[in-house]
């Protein structure tokens, strides 16, 4: 099958977004723009055939996630998954947005018969094809789904899923809040602001010119998940902050970021469909939304502390240099160790999750 060239793909996506702008009185809220840029069928970043995940720019990839960085990530996470499966009395794992399939492969290899079925909720046809190829050894035990099932039991996983959910942008001019959207101008896509009744979840003395994100789609996802969870535990791993840090008055530019070729930039209006667009997670909003639906918050901590609680230090001692060096990036403070957090939610079951045995920060949410 001939793969469409990036320039042609981006041009077609831009035209599709231009049409959406035109049919919406010349202005598109940013969450709709982000949704189209990432998920428009066949054209959006996660819906097209670009490589996306990989360790080095030379591979043609755009960024690396923890499972691609080191198989020890999956081995350590498996310790927590095994405990949670036992507590839930289940042998089912559900993973949202499984990427290259690397984490699924690591968990299936490590957990063996403890997992009778591994379910992947994946909207991208190209990623599903890549996962299918990678997980051939577990044919019959791995199942793919296009949407949330009616009922979820067992363990739910989301590694770098919440950050890819579209966000709304708000900007403050010192007197009025505006919602930031996208317009089409003489030079292409441009920002356009409209007065809005939307507000950030905190009252702070924001500096004029501040741009911040709010996350109604991520919160809606948690509510939908809660409706379906029955004797289940969910673990989300992502980069982000508690609310007090997220909306600190000195964070005037928000957290919106793009990734392409292992380089980061802050302009989502360029190279549309050819790069990732993300925003950091407001973990306080995730926890409050979960509690509002009746879910329990089992724990919240840094990725470093979570993995160490799950035995990563012992795994590093037993690993050779080739494995241990990249795995150090998972826990180093200046790499993924501190910026990435883990939050765990449960329904119908409560247990002392091993990943939060030391260093639980739930009180900071």
Secondary structure, DSSP 8 states (H G I E B T S, - for coil): -----HHHHHHHHHHHHHHHHHTTTT-EEHHHHHHHHHHSTTTSTTTS---EE-SSGGGTEEE--HHHH-HHHHHHHHHHHHHHHHHHT--EEEEES-TTSHHHHHHHHHHGGG-SEEEEE---HHHHHHHHHHTGGGTTTEEEESS--S-EEEEEEEES-GGGS--EEEEE-SS-EEEEEEEEETTEEEEEEEE-S---SS-----TTEEEEE-HHHHHHHHHHHHHEEEEEEEEEEEEE-HHHHT-TT-TT-S-EEEETTEEES-TTSSTTSSEEE--EEHHHHHHHHHHTT-EEEEEEEHHHHHHHTTHHHHHHHS-HHHHHHHHTTT-IIIIITTEEEEEEEES-----GGGSS---GGG-
